[in-house]
Amino acid sequence: MDLLEKIRRFESMHIVFWLIKDSCWVLELKWMGLIMILPTVSLAIFLVYKTLKTNDFYINTAIFFWISANSYWMLMEFFNDDRYKSFAIIPFALGIIFVALFYVKTSQKREVQS
C-alpha cells in the first residue's frame, strides 16, 4: 500500500470522527463531543504532518484550522454560554488563507506542467 492510499484511509476515518463530533454537538452530548475532539484533531494533525512536502499540506492545514475553529465553537456553546465563540473566526480565517494557498500552489504546478 503506497502513501497516498494510507493517507486516503486516514482521511476517511477522520471524516467519520468529525461527523460523530458534530453529531454530538447537534444532539448536545457535551462530554461525548468533548471526547471526540481528541481523535478528530489528532488525525488532522497527523494528515498535516504526512503531507508536509506536498500541495495537500495546504488543504490539510486548512481542514485542521476548520476543525479547530469548529471544536472551539462547540466548546464555547457547551461550556461558556456562547460569550467567546466569535474568536473562532481566527482559525476559520487561517483555514481560508490555507485554502487560497492550496489553489495558488496547485495552479502554479499546472502552469509549470503546461
Secondary structure, 3 states (H helix, E strand, C coil): CCHHHHHHHHHHHHHHHHHHHHHHHHCCCHHHHHHHHHHHHHHHHHHHHHCCCCCHHHHHHHHHHHHHHHHHHHHHHHHCCCCCHHHHHHHHHHHHHHHHHHHHHHHHHHHHHC
